[in-house]
Amino acid sequence: MKKEIQKILVTGAVGQIGSELTLALREKYGSDNVVATGRKTEPSPALRDSGPFYFIDVMSRESVEEVVKKHDIDTIVHMAALLSGVGEKNPELCWKVNMDGTMNVLNIARDYEMAQVLVPSSIAVFGKGVSLDNTPNDTVLKPTTMYGVTKVCGELLCDYYVDKFGLDVRGLRYPGIISAETLPGGGTTDYAVAIFYDAVKYGKYTCFVREDTMLPMMYMPDCIKATMDLMAAPFDSLKHHSDFTVDGISFTAKELADEIKKHLPHFECAYEPDFRQAIADSWPNTWDDTPAREEWGWKPAYDLASMTKDMLDILSKRHAAGKL
Ligand code: AKB
């Protein structure tokens, strides 16, 4: 009999996705049933006051296991990871955090016979030897960044635990995630968030990739929905496990700037590419997510226009209240 999800541990809960996902999981499963954890950064009042919170180190099995035992955890949502930009500055640490963290989580989940583990992957799994337009879900994975290497290894490791130990492990490949609550930290797609903050605060932004750089992105409400829909899908309906591409919206940096200009006509965007340009150039422009659509019914709700309007509405209100 398949176990039900009852008590969830979220690692990386203070990060960009973790902070909003934890609140959504608390809504669905109950506040005390979703234990948030982070490494060092203080949680927001919303996160800290809405349920249990602990500081842990995912590179230490004991540190994770202590919370698992204390709260009788049966599901781990493993969001803690070092992203692509930071990973290129410190590849060894990226390997340790991403791989030791994932291995610890999988071993604990196996040993405690947990109901489910979710380990996200990324657009960063792609790289050399593949078409960057409409990149297939199942294709050559030859990333050029350490972050991408850890994400490919992570997907393979997760699938190994499904096959070898019968553990229910799932994962989706996130595109760049755009959100108005918690800033992303250290990714290549961070420009697509920073541009909104600077547009509202200063009326201008200097983008660290070229204007013709196109990448798949997704608005946070779609990201939360994709993650929770995959968690809720019947295990038997899944043919893939840890490597679902989930598409949202693909656009160039200039198309994004032009969309913002429709709302803020004086907005100016300059382009000064840095080391992250090479990373962006190695990732798909558009990608195919047929398995996610067919196996668990994935469908995004937001397009470039609706996402931009929503982001600007939220940030403009916060700016007017002096809170940006
Ligand atoms: C990054 O840019 O590193 C992340 C990602 C696409 O996984 N946002």
py3Dmol code that shows the C-alpha trace and the ligand (Angstrom):
import py3Dmol

protein = """\
ATOM      1  CA  MET A   1       0.000   0.000   0.000  1.00  0.00           C
ATOM      2  CA  LYS A   2       1.352   3.386  -0.966  1.00  0.00           C
ATOM      3  CA  LYS A   3       1.882   5.629   2.084  1.00  0.00           C
ATOM      4  CA  GLU A   4       0.166   8.991   2.280  1.00  0.00           C
ATOM      5  CA  ILE A   5       1.978  12.311   2.651  1.00  0.00           C
ATOM      6  CA  GLN A   6       1.376  13.543   6.214  1.00  0.00           C
ATOM      7  CA  LYS A   7       4.465  15.215   7.696  1.00  0.00           C
ATOM      8  CA  ILE A   8       6.714  17.135   5.342  1.00  0.00           C
ATOM      9  CA  LEU A   9      10.237  18.478   5.849  1.00  0.00           C
ATOM     10  CA  VAL A  10      11.258  21.268   3.467  1.00  0.00           C
ATOM     11  CA  THR A  11      14.991  21.953   3.082  1.00  0.00           C
ATOM     12  CA  GLY A  12      16.016  25.310   1.603  1.00  0.00           C
ATOM     13  CA  ALA A  13      12.757  26.775   2.895  1.00  0.00           C
ATOM     14  CA  VAL A  14      14.194  30.289   3.134  1.00  0.00           C
ATOM     15  CA  GLY A  15      15.133  30.347  -0.567  1.00  0.00           C
ATOM     16  CA  GLN A  16      13.200  31.875  -3.465  1.00  0.00           C
ATOM     17  CA  ILE A  17      10.987  28.861  -4.184  1.00  0.00           C
ATOM     18  CA  GLY A  18      11.149  27.245  -0.739  1.00  0.00           C
ATOM     19  CA  SER A  19       9.719  30.263   1.062  1.00  0.00           C
ATOM     20  CA  GLU A  20       6.517  30.353  -1.006  1.00  0.00           C
ATOM     21  CA  LEU A  21       6.234  26.592  -1.455  1.00  0.00           C
ATOM     22  CA  THR A  22       6.398  26.024   2.313  1.00  0.00           C
ATOM     23  CA  LEU A  23       3.478  28.394   2.898  1.00  0.00           C
ATOM     24  CA  ALA A  24       1.444  26.692   0.144  1.00  0.00           C
ATOM     25  CA  LEU A  25       2.215  23.252   1.611  1.00  0.00           C
ATOM     26  CA  ARG A  26       1.163  24.491   5.077  1.00  0.00           C
ATOM     27  CA  GLU A  27      -2.154  25.637   3.578  1.00  0.00           C
ATOM     28  CA  LYS A  28      -2.742  22.187   2.105  1.00  0.00           C
ATOM     29  CA  TYR A  29      -1.315  19.851   4.751  1.00  0.00           C
ATOM     30  CA  GLY A  30      -1.670  21.942   7.938  1.00  0.00           C
ATOM     31  CA  SER A  31       0.825  24.339   9.544  1.00  0.00           C
ATOM     32  CA  ASP A  32       2.314  21.919  12.062  1.00  0.00           C
ATOM     33  CA  ASN A  33       2.695  19.212   9.438  1.00  0.00           C
ATOM     34  CA  VAL A  34       5.186  21.156   7.322  1.00  0.00           C
ATOM     35  CA  VAL A  35       8.563  21.688   8.978  1.00  0.00           C
ATOM     36  CA  ALA A  36      10.666  24.413   7.364  1.00  0.00           C
ATOM     37  CA  THR A  37      14.459  24.365   7.515  1.00  0.00           C
ATOM     38  CA  GLY A  38      17.221  26.661   6.339  1.00  0.00           C
ATOM     39  CA  ARG A  39      20.991  26.901   6.577  1.00  0.00           C
ATOM     40  CA  LYS A  40      21.796  30.396   7.850  1.00  0.00           C
ATOM     41  CA  THR A  41      19.425  33.057   6.513  1.00  0.00           C
ATOM     42  CA  GLU A  42      16.757  34.193   8.967  1.00  0.00           C
ATOM     43  CA  PRO A  43      13.241  33.172   7.855  1.00  0.00           C
ATOM     44  CA  SER A  44      10.656  35.843   7.065  1.00  0.00           C
ATOM     45  CA  PRO A  45       8.069  36.467   9.825  1.00  0.00           C
ATOM     46  CA  ALA A  46       5.446  34.728   7.620  1.00  0.00           C
ATOM     47  CA  LEU A  47       7.564  31.582   7.450  1.00  0.00           C
ATOM     48  CA  ARG A  48       8.755  31.641  11.068  1.00  0.00           C
ATOM     49  CA  ASP A  49       5.338  32.344  12.578  1.00  0.00           C
ATOM     50  CA  SER A  50       3.277  29.916  10.501  1.00  0.00           C
ATOM     51  CA  GLY A  51       4.858  26.639  11.652  1.00  0.00           C
ATOM     52  CA  PRO A  52       8.003  24.886  12.904  1.00  0.00           C
ATOM     53  CA  PHE A  53      11.381  26.152  11.703  1.00  0.00           C
ATOM     54  CA  TYR A  54      14.943  24.824  12.267  1.00  0.00           C
ATOM     55  CA  PHE A  55      18.431  25.631  11.072  1.00  0.00           C
ATOM     56  CA  ILE A  56      20.074  22.508   9.638  1.00  0.00           C
ATOM     57  CA  ASP A  57      22.993  21.588   7.384  1.00  0.00           C
ATOM     58  CA  VAL A  58      21.957  19.219   4.573  1.00  0.00           C
ATOM     59  CA  MET A  59      25.581  18.118   4.174  1.00  0.00           C
ATOM     60  CA  SER A  60      25.292  16.439   7.605  1.00  0.00           C
ATOM     61  CA  ARG A  61      23.038  13.380   7.789  1.00  0.00           C
ATOM     62  CA  GLU A  62      22.710  13.758  11.591  1.00  0.00           C
ATOM     63  CA  SER A  63      21.520  17.344  11.256  1.00  0.00           C
ATOM     64  CA  VAL A  64      18.690  16.372   8.866  1.00  0.00           C
ATOM     65  CA  GLU A  65      17.872  13.142  10.723  1.00  0.00           C
ATOM     66  CA  GLU A  66      17.388  14.918  14.052  1.00  0.00           C
ATOM     67  CA  VAL A  67      14.461  16.928  12.652  1.00  0.00           C
ATOM     68  CA  VAL A  68      13.087  13.894  10.805  1.00  0.00           C
ATOM     69  CA  LYS A  69      12.945  11.922  14.066  1.00  0.00           C
ATOM     70  CA  LYS A  70      11.620  14.786  16.157  1.00  0.00           C
ATOM     71  CA  HIS A  71       8.669  15.428  13.830  1.00  0.00           C
ATOM     72  CA  ASP A  72       8.077  11.900  12.509  1.00  0.00           C
ATOM     73  CA  ILE A  73       8.645  13.135   8.964  1.00  0.00           C
ATOM     74  CA  ASP A  74       7.383  10.952   6.091  1.00  0.00           C
ATOM     75  CA  THR A  75       8.089  13.226   3.110  1.00  0.00           C
ATOM     76  CA  ILE A  76      11.061  15.441   2.199  1.00  0.00           C
ATOM     77  CA  VAL A  77      10.892  18.326  -0.256  1.00  0.00           C
ATOM     78  CA  HIS A  78      14.566  18.988  -0.879  1.00  0.00           C
ATOM     79  CA  MET A  79      14.942  22.549  -2.169  1.00  0.00           C
ATOM     80  CA  ALA A  80      18.389  23.333  -0.706  1.00  0.00           C
ATOM     81  CA  ALA A  81      20.962  23.808  -3.479  1.00  0.00           C
ATOM     82  CA  LEU A  82      23.679  26.144  -4.731  1.00  0.00           C
ATOM     83  CA  LEU A  83      22.627  27.701  -8.069  1.00  0.00           C
ATOM     84  CA  SER A  84      24.538  28.119 -11.339  1.00  0.00           C
ATOM     85  CA  GLY A  85      26.240  31.510 -10.837  1.00  0.00           C
ATOM     86  CA  VAL A  86      27.481  30.829  -7.316  1.00  0.00           C
ATOM     87  CA  GLY A  87      28.296  27.256  -8.340  1.00  0.00           C
ATOM     88  CA  GLU A  88      30.731  28.447 -11.021  1.00  0.00           C
ATOM     89  CA  LYS A  89      32.489  30.643  -8.442  1.00  0.00           C
ATOM     90  CA  ASN A  90      32.823  27.726  -6.012  1.00  0.00           C
ATOM     91  CA  PRO A  91      32.413  24.414  -7.879  1.00  0.00           C
ATOM     92  CA  GLU A  92      33.612  22.184  -5.019  1.00  0.00           C
ATOM     93  CA  LEU A  93      31.144  23.641  -2.559  1.00  0.00           C
ATOM     94  CA  CYS A  94      28.408  23.353  -5.212  1.00  0.00           C
ATOM     95  CA  TRP A  95      29.166  19.640  -5.595  1.00  0.00           C
ATOM     96  CA  LYS A  96      29.195  19.094  -1.819  1.00  0.00           C
ATOM     97  CA  VAL A  97      25.973  20.967  -1.045  1.00  0.00           C
ATOM     98  CA  ASN A  98      24.046  19.606  -4.020  1.00  0.00           C
ATOM     99  CA  MET A  99      25.296  16.017  -4.053  1.00  0.00           C
ATOM    100  CA  ASP A 100      25.930  15.278  -0.353  1.00  0.00           C
ATOM    101  CA  GLY A 101      22.638  17.002   0.455  1.00  0.00           C
ATOM    102  CA  THR A 102      20.680  14.914  -2.057  1.00  0.00           C
ATOM    103  CA  MET A 103      22.400  11.672  -1.021  1.00  0.00           C
ATOM    104  CA  ASN A 104      21.676  12.326   2.687  1.00  0.00           C
ATOM    105  CA  VAL A 105      18.030  13.076   1.977  1.00  0.00           C
ATOM    106  CA  LEU A 106      17.605   9.959  -0.189  1.00  0.00           C
ATOM    107  CA  ASN A 107      19.324   7.673   2.329  1.00  0.00           C
ATOM    108  CA  ILE A 108      17.234   8.991   5.209  1.00  0.00           C
ATOM    109  CA  ALA A 109      14.028   8.656   3.167  1.00  0.00           C
ATOM    110  CA  ARG A 110      14.953   5.068   2.261  1.00  0.00           C
ATOM    111  CA  ASP A 111      15.911   4.123   5.833  1.00  0.00           C
ATOM    112  CA  TYR A 112      12.728   5.630   7.331  1.00  0.00           C
ATOM    113  CA  GLU A 113      10.567   4.137   4.538  1.00  0.00           C
ATOM    114  CA  MET A 114       9.142   7.513   3.675  1.00  0.00           C
ATOM    115  CA  ALA A 115       6.082   8.175   1.525  1.00  0.00           C
ATOM    116  CA  GLN A 116       7.787  10.529  -0.941  1.00  0.00           C
ATOM    117  CA  VAL A 117      10.839  12.657  -1.731  1.00  0.00           C
ATOM    118  CA  LEU A 118      10.810  15.596  -4.131  1.00  0.00           C
ATOM    119  CA  VAL A 119      14.161  16.747  -5.523  1.00  0.00           C
ATOM    120  CA  PRO A 120      13.944  19.547  -8.082  1.00  0.00           C
ATOM    121  CA  SER A 121      16.161  19.666 -11.135  1.00  0.00           C
ATOM    122  CA  SER A 122      16.748  22.477 -13.604  1.00  0.00           C
ATOM    123  CA  ILE A 123      17.069  23.699 -17.170  1.00  0.00           C
ATOM    124  CA  ALA A 124      20.787  23.540 -16.319  1.00  0.00           C
ATOM    125  CA  VAL A 125      20.910  19.789 -17.100  1.00  0.00           C
ATOM    126  CA  PHE A 126      21.142  20.667 -20.803  1.00  0.00           C
ATOM    127  CA  GLY A 127      24.269  21.855 -22.567  1.00  0.00           C
ATOM    128  CA  LYS A 128      26.404  20.478 -25.382  1.00  0.00           C
ATOM    129  CA  GLY A 129      25.158  18.269 -28.198  1.00  0.00           C
ATOM    130  CA  VAL A 130      21.477  19.156 -28.087  1.00  0.00           C
ATOM    131  CA  SER A 131      19.189  21.477 -30.035  1.00  0.00           C
ATOM    132  CA  LEU A 132      18.434  24.558 -27.935  1.00  0.00           C
ATOM    133  CA  ASP A 133      15.078  25.063 -29.649  1.00  0.00           C
ATOM    134  CA  ASN A 134      12.227  22.882 -28.428  1.00  0.00           C
ATOM    135  CA  THR A 135      14.769  20.745 -26.529  1.00  0.00           C
ATOM    136  CA  PRO A 136      13.238  17.297 -25.908  1.00  0.00           C
ATOM    137  CA  ASN A 137      12.623  16.014 -22.369  1.00  0.00           C
ATOM    138  CA  ASP A 138      14.656  12.868 -23.002  1.00  0.00           C
ATOM    139  CA  THR A 139      17.900  13.702 -24.730  1.00  0.00           C
ATOM    140  CA  VAL A 140      21.664  14.100 -24.316  1.00  0.00           C
ATOM    141  CA  LEU A 141      22.530  15.751 -20.980  1.00  0.00           C
ATOM    142  CA  LYS A 142      25.985  17.358 -21.179  1.00  0.00           C
ATOM    143  CA  PRO A 143      25.901  20.488 -19.025  1.00  0.00           C
ATOM    144  CA  THR A 144      28.779  22.962 -18.967  1.00  0.00           C
ATOM    145  CA  THR A 145      28.355  24.160 -15.356  1.00  0.00           C
ATOM    146  CA  MET A 146      29.030  22.416 -12.043  1.00  0.00           C
ATOM    147  CA  TYR A 147      25.432  23.201 -11.049  1.00  0.00           C
ATOM    148  CA  GLY A 148      24.230  21.394 -14.189  1.00  0.00           C
ATOM    149  CA  VAL A 149      26.549  18.455 -13.499  1.00  0.00           C
ATOM    150  CA  THR A 150      25.060  18.092  -9.997  1.00  0.00           C
ATOM    151  CA  LYS A 151      21.537  18.312 -11.398  1.00  0.00           C
ATOM    152  CA  VAL A 152      22.181  15.546 -13.977  1.00  0.00           C
ATOM    153  CA  CYS A 153      23.805  13.374 -11.284  1.00  0.00           C
ATOM    154  CA  GLY A 154      20.910  14.206  -8.952  1.00  0.00           C
ATOM    155  CA  GLU A 155      18.313  13.071 -11.514  1.00  0.00           C
ATOM    156  CA  LEU A 156      20.196   9.815 -12.106  1.00  0.00           C
ATOM    157  CA  LEU A 157      20.663   9.231  -8.389  1.00  0.00           C
ATOM    158  CA  CYS A 158      16.959   9.799  -7.691  1.00  0.00           C
ATOM    159  CA  ASP A 159      15.929   7.399 -10.465  1.00  0.00           C
ATOM    160  CA  TYR A 160      18.383   4.852  -9.041  1.00  0.00           C
ATOM    161  CA  TYR A 161      16.619   5.031  -5.650  1.00  0.00           C
ATOM    162  CA  VAL A 162      13.262   4.497  -7.393  1.00  0.00           C
ATOM    163  CA  ASP A 163      14.527   1.434  -9.286  1.00  0.00           C
ATOM    164  CA  LYS A 164      16.770  -0.065  -6.633  1.00  0.00           C
ATOM    165  CA  PHE A 165      14.886   0.629  -3.384  1.00  0.00           C
ATOM    166  CA  GLY A 166      11.327   1.300  -4.575  1.00  0.00           C
ATOM    167  CA  LEU A 167      11.452   4.779  -3.013  1.00  0.00           C
ATOM    168  CA  ASP A 168       8.911   7.257  -4.424  1.00  0.00           C
ATOM    169  CA  VAL A 169      11.193  10.037  -5.686  1.00  0.00           C
ATOM    170  CA  ARG A 170       9.983  12.765  -8.021  1.00  0.00           C
ATOM    171  CA  GLY A 171      11.575  15.798  -9.596  1.00  0.00           C
ATOM    172  CA  LEU A 172      10.853  18.545 -12.071  1.00  0.00           C
ATOM    173  CA  ARG A 173      13.246  20.665 -14.106  1.00  0.00           C
ATOM    174  CA  TYR A 174      12.561  24.260 -13.193  1.00  0.00           C
ATOM    175  CA  PRO A 175      13.134  27.030 -15.714  1.00  0.00           C
ATOM    176  CA  GLY A 176      14.079  30.473 -14.325  1.00  0.00           C
ATOM    177  CA  ILE A 177      11.521  31.327 -11.657  1.00  0.00           C
ATOM    178  CA  ILE A 178      10.111  34.862 -11.424  1.00  0.00           C
ATOM    179  CA  SER A 179       8.603  36.013  -8.146  1.00  0.00           C
ATOM    180  CA  ALA A 180       7.902  39.088  -6.032  1.00  0.00           C
ATOM    181  CA  GLU A 181       8.372  37.708  -2.509  1.00  0.00           C
ATOM    182  CA  THR A 182      11.891  36.321  -1.981  1.00  0.00           C
ATOM    183  CA  LEU A 183      14.812  37.284  -4.222  1.00  0.00           C
ATOM    184  CA  PRO A 184      16.674  34.444  -5.958  1.00  0.00           C
ATOM    185  CA  GLY A 185      20.302  34.082  -4.972  1.00  0.00           C
ATOM    186  CA  GLY A 186      23.154  33.287  -7.325  1.00  0.00           C
ATOM    187  CA  GLY A 187      21.406  31.998 -10.449  1.00  0.00           C
ATOM    188  CA  THR A 188      21.827  32.872 -14.121  1.00  0.00           C
ATOM    189  CA  THR A 189      18.134  33.635 -14.540  1.00  0.00           C
ATOM    190  CA  ASP A 190      18.152  36.159 -11.653  1.00  0.00           C
ATOM    191  CA  TYR A 191      18.087  39.086 -14.141  1.00  0.00           C
ATOM    192  CA  ALA A 192      14.452  38.283 -14.949  1.00  0.00           C
ATOM    193  CA  VAL A 193      13.552  39.098 -11.320  1.00  0.00           C
ATOM    194  CA  ALA A 194      16.014  41.930 -10.646  1.00  0.00           C
ATOM    195  CA  ILE A 195      14.747  43.828 -13.715  1.00  0.00           C
ATOM    196  CA  PHE A 196      11.305  44.225 -12.064  1.00  0.00           C
ATOM    197  CA  TYR A 197      12.686  45.521  -8.752  1.00  0.00           C
ATOM    198  CA  ASP A 198      14.990  48.027 -10.469  1.00  0.00           C
ATOM    199  CA  ALA A 199      12.300  49.106 -12.943  1.00  0.00           C
ATOM    200  CA  VAL A 200       9.960  49.972 -10.078  1.00  0.00           C
ATOM    201  CA  LYS A 201      12.614  51.465  -7.771  1.00  0.00           C
ATOM    202  CA  TYR A 202      14.913  53.296 -10.217  1.00  0.00           C
ATOM    203  CA  GLY A 203      13.230  53.244 -13.640  1.00  0.00           C
ATOM    204  CA  LYS A 204      16.326  51.581 -15.139  1.00  0.00           C
ATOM    205  CA  TYR A 205      18.228  48.290 -15.078  1.00  0.00           C
ATOM    206  CA  THR A 206      21.549  46.979 -16.334  1.00  0.00           C
ATOM    207  CA  CYS A 207      21.052  43.408 -17.486  1.00  0.00           C
ATOM    208  CA  PHE A 208      23.920  40.897 -17.254  1.00  0.00           C
ATOM    209  CA  VAL A 209      22.936  38.990 -20.418  1.00  0.00           C
ATOM    210  CA  ARG A 210      22.543  40.223 -24.027  1.00  0.00           C
ATOM    211  CA  GLU A 211      19.173  41.537 -25.159  1.00  0.00           C
ATOM    212  CA  ASP A 212      18.641  38.591 -27.539  1.00  0.00           C
ATOM    213  CA  THR A 213      19.144  35.980 -24.782  1.00  0.00           C
ATOM    214  CA  MET A 214      16.091  33.747 -24.682  1.00  0.00           C
ATOM    215  CA  LEU A 215      15.471  31.343 -21.787  1.00  0.00           C
ATOM    216  CA  PRO A 216      12.458  29.426 -20.461  1.00  0.00           C
ATOM    217  CA  MET A 217      10.993  31.122 -17.376  1.00  0.00           C
ATOM    218  CA  MET A 218       7.980  30.581 -15.131  1.00  0.00           C
ATOM    219  CA  TYR A 219       5.937  32.743 -12.773  1.00  0.00           C
ATOM    220  CA  MET A 220       5.917  31.583  -9.136  1.00  0.00           C
ATOM    221  CA  PRO A 221       2.198  30.644  -8.926  1.00  0.00           C
ATOM    222  CA  ASP A 222       2.781  28.225 -11.837  1.00  0.00           C
ATOM    223  CA  CYS A 223       5.948  26.917 -10.160  1.00  0.00           C
ATOM    224  CA  ILE A 224       4.082  26.184  -6.913  1.00  0.00           C
ATOM    225  CA  LYS A 225       1.245  24.557  -8.838  1.00  0.00           C
ATOM    226  CA  ALA A 226       3.623  22.390 -10.894  1.00  0.00           C
ATOM    227  CA  THR A 227       5.443  21.234  -7.766  1.00  0.00           C
ATOM    228  CA  MET A 228       2.297  20.427  -5.801  1.00  0.00           C
ATOM    229  CA  ASP A 229       0.582  18.775  -8.790  1.00  0.00           C
ATOM    230  CA  LEU A 230       3.569  16.491  -9.311  1.00  0.00           C
ATOM    231  CA  MET A 231       3.613  15.621  -5.587  1.00  0.00           C
ATOM    232  CA  ALA A 232      -0.091  14.719  -5.764  1.00  0.00           C
ATOM    233  CA  ALA A 233       0.084  12.614  -8.944  1.00  0.00           C
ATOM    234  CA  PRO A 234      -0.551   8.857  -8.506  1.00  0.00           C
ATOM    235  CA  PHE A 235       2.827   7.110  -8.547  1.00  0.00           C
ATOM    236  CA  ASP A 236       1.559   4.445 -10.934  1.00  0.00           C
ATOM    237  CA  SER A 237       0.739   7.042 -13.591  1.00  0.00           C
ATOM    238  CA  LEU A 238       4.379   8.196 -13.774  1.00  0.00           C
ATOM    239  CA  LYS A 239       6.747   6.767 -16.353  1.00  0.00           C
ATOM    240  CA  HIS A 240       9.364   9.440 -15.689  1.00  0.00           C
ATOM    241  CA  HIS A 241      10.285  10.208 -12.087  1.00  0.00           C
ATOM    242  CA  SER A 242      13.019  12.748 -11.416  1.00  0.00           C
ATOM    243  CA  ASP A 243      13.351  14.525 -14.745  1.00  0.00           C
ATOM    244  CA  PHE A 244      10.131  16.222 -15.804  1.00  0.00           C
ATOM    245  CA  THR A 245      10.697  19.334 -17.902  1.00  0.00           C
ATOM    246  CA  VAL A 246       7.977  21.891 -17.052  1.00  0.00           C
ATOM    247  CA  ASP A 247       7.491  24.702 -19.536  1.00  0.00           C
ATOM    248  CA  GLY A 248       6.234  28.169 -18.664  1.00  0.00           C
ATOM    249  CA  ILE A 249       7.089  31.189 -20.850  1.00  0.00           C
ATOM    250  CA  SER A 250      10.125  31.689 -23.120  1.00  0.00           C
ATOM    251  CA  PHE A 251      11.154  35.271 -23.924  1.00  0.00           C
ATOM    252  CA  THR A 252      14.287  37.298 -24.638  1.00  0.00           C
ATOM    253  CA  ALA A 253      15.647  39.843 -22.173  1.00  0.00           C
ATOM    254  CA  LYS A 254      14.554  42.591 -24.591  1.00  0.00           C
ATOM    255  CA  GLU A 255      11.026  41.203 -24.908  1.00  0.00           C
ATOM    256  CA  LEU A 256      10.786  41.333 -21.109  1.00  0.00           C
ATOM    257  CA  ALA A 257      12.109  44.906 -20.979  1.00  0.00           C
ATOM    258  CA  ASP A 258       9.645  45.926 -23.724  1.00  0.00           C
ATOM    259  CA  GLU A 259       6.745  44.356 -21.821  1.00  0.00           C
ATOM    260  CA  ILE A 260       7.735  46.301 -18.672  1.00  0.00           C
ATOM    261  CA  LYS A 261       7.950  49.499 -20.764  1.00  0.00           C
ATOM    262  CA  LYS A 262       4.266  49.094 -21.700  1.00  0.00           C
ATOM    263  CA  HIS A 263       3.482  49.769 -18.011  1.00  0.00           C
ATOM    264  CA  LEU A 264       6.440  52.051 -17.174  1.00  0.00           C
ATOM    265  CA  PRO A 265       7.124  53.997 -20.405  1.00  0.00           C
ATOM    266  CA  HIS A 266      10.236  55.734 -18.986  1.00  0.00           C
ATOM    267  CA  PHE A 267      11.929  52.464 -18.088  1.00  0.00           C
ATOM    268  CA  GLU A 268      15.402  52.043 -19.655  1.00  0.00           C
ATOM    269  CA  CYS A 269      17.321  48.777 -19.881  1.00  0.00           C
ATOM    270  CA  ALA A 270      21.051  48.520 -20.698  1.00  0.00           C
ATOM    271  CA  TYR A 271      22.901  45.279 -21.434  1.00  0.00           C
ATOM    272  CA  GLU A 272      26.352  44.448 -20.043  1.00  0.00           C
ATOM    273  CA  PRO A 273      26.882  40.677 -20.328  1.00  0.00           C
ATOM    274  CA  ASP A 274      29.145  39.033 -17.716  1.00  0.00           C
ATOM    275  CA  PHE A 275      30.288  35.426 -17.095  1.00  0.00           C
ATOM    276  CA  ARG A 276      26.667  34.288 -16.854  1.00  0.00           C
ATOM    277  CA  GLN A 277      26.143  34.946 -20.595  1.00  0.00           C
ATOM    278  CA  ALA A 278      28.026  31.743 -21.466  1.00  0.00           C
ATOM    279  CA  ILE A 279      25.841  29.800 -19.039  1.00  0.00           C
ATOM    280  CA  ALA A 280      22.645  31.265 -20.509  1.00  0.00           C
ATOM    281  CA  ASP A 281      23.889  30.505 -24.034  1.00  0.00           C
ATOM    282  CA  SER A 282      24.338  26.837 -23.117  1.00  0.00           C
ATOM    283  CA  TRP A 283      20.706  26.415 -21.966  1.00  0.00           C
ATOM    284  CA  PRO A 284      17.603  25.884 -24.146  1.00  0.00           C
ATOM    285  CA  ASN A 285      15.673  28.813 -25.629  1.00  0.00           C
ATOM    286  CA  THR A 286      12.502  26.741 -25.638  1.00  0.00           C
ATOM    287  CA  TRP A 287      11.871  23.192 -24.444  1.00  0.00           C
ATOM    288  CA  ASP A 288       9.341  20.417 -24.790  1.00  0.00           C
ATOM    289  CA  ASP A 289       7.446  19.223 -21.710  1.00  0.00           C
ATOM    290  CA  THR A 290       5.214  16.524 -23.221  1.00  0.00           C
ATOM    291  CA  PRO A 291       5.870  13.924 -20.450  1.00  0.00           C
ATOM    292  CA  ALA A 292       4.695  16.346 -17.701  1.00  0.00           C
ATOM    293  CA  ARG A 293       1.586  17.204 -19.713  1.00  0.00           C
ATOM    294  CA  GLU A 294       0.791  13.571 -20.498  1.00  0.00           C
ATOM    295  CA  GLU A 295       1.718  11.878 -17.212  1.00  0.00           C
ATOM    296  CA  TRP A 296       0.288  14.344 -14.663  1.00  0.00           C
ATOM    297  CA  GLY A 297      -1.593  16.964 -16.647  1.00  0.00           C
ATOM    298  CA  TRP A 298       0.818  19.927 -16.403  1.00  0.00           C
ATOM    299  CA  LYS A 299      -0.385  23.201 -17.973  1.00  0.00           C
ATOM    300  CA  PRO A 300       0.929  26.683 -17.063  1.00  0.00           C
ATOM    301  CA  ALA A 301      -1.524  29.548 -16.523  1.00  0.00           C
ATOM    302  CA  TYR A 302       0.632  32.673 -16.983  1.00  0.00           C
ATOM    303  CA  ASP A 303       2.034  34.251 -20.140  1.00  0.00           C
ATOM    304  CA  LEU A 304       4.499  37.147 -20.441  1.00  0.00           C
ATOM    305  CA  ALA A 305       1.795  39.843 -20.326  1.00  0.00           C
ATOM    306  CA  SER A 306      -0.117  38.485 -17.300  1.00  0.00           C
ATOM    307  CA  MET A 307       3.059  37.692 -15.343  1.00  0.00           C
ATOM    308  CA  THR A 308       4.528  41.168 -15.995  1.00  0.00           C
ATOM    309  CA  LYS A 309       1.328  42.944 -14.976  1.00  0.00           C
ATOM    310  CA  ASP A 310       1.061  40.934 -11.765  1.00  0.00           C
ATOM    311  CA  MET A 311       4.721  41.469 -10.807  1.00  0.00           C
ATOM    312  CA  LEU A 312       4.513  45.221 -11.408  1.00  0.00           C
ATOM    313  CA  ASP A 313       1.230  45.548  -9.496  1.00  0.00           C
ATOM    314  CA  ILE A 314       2.695  43.803  -6.430  1.00  0.00           C
ATOM    315  CA  LEU A 315       6.063  45.600  -6.463  1.00  0.00           C
ATOM    316  CA  SER A 316       4.567  49.049  -7.213  1.00  0.00           C
ATOM    317  CA  LYS A 317       2.222  48.750  -4.231  1.00  0.00           C
ATOM    318  CA  ARG A 318       5.107  47.689  -1.991  1.00  0.00           C
ATOM    319  CA  HIS A 319       7.263  50.551  -3.301  1.00  0.00           C
ATOM    320  CA  ALA A 320       4.475  53.075  -2.652  1.00  0.00           C
ATOM    321  CA  ALA A 321       4.262  51.770   0.916  1.00  0.00           C
ATOM    322  CA  GLY A 322       8.026  52.305   1.310  1.00  0.00           C
ATOM    323  CA  LYS A 323       8.665  48.549   1.663  1.00  0.00           C
ATOM    324  CA  LEU A 324      10.736  47.771  -1.417  1.00  0.00           C
TER     325      LEU A 324
END
"""
ligand_1 = """\
8
AKB
C 19.787 29.306 -12.078
O 19.726 30.273 -12.838
O 20.850 28.781 -11.711
C 18.491 28.711 -11.581
C 18.048 27.584 -12.448
C 17.546 27.849 -13.811
O 18.085 26.463 -12.032
N 17.486 29.713 -11.529
"""
view = py3Dmol.view(width=600, height=400)
view.addModel(protein, "pdb")
view.setStyle({"model": 0}, {"cartoon": {"style": "trace"}})
view.addModel(ligand_1, "xyz")
view.setStyle({"model": 1}, {"stick": {}})
view.zoomTo()
view.show()
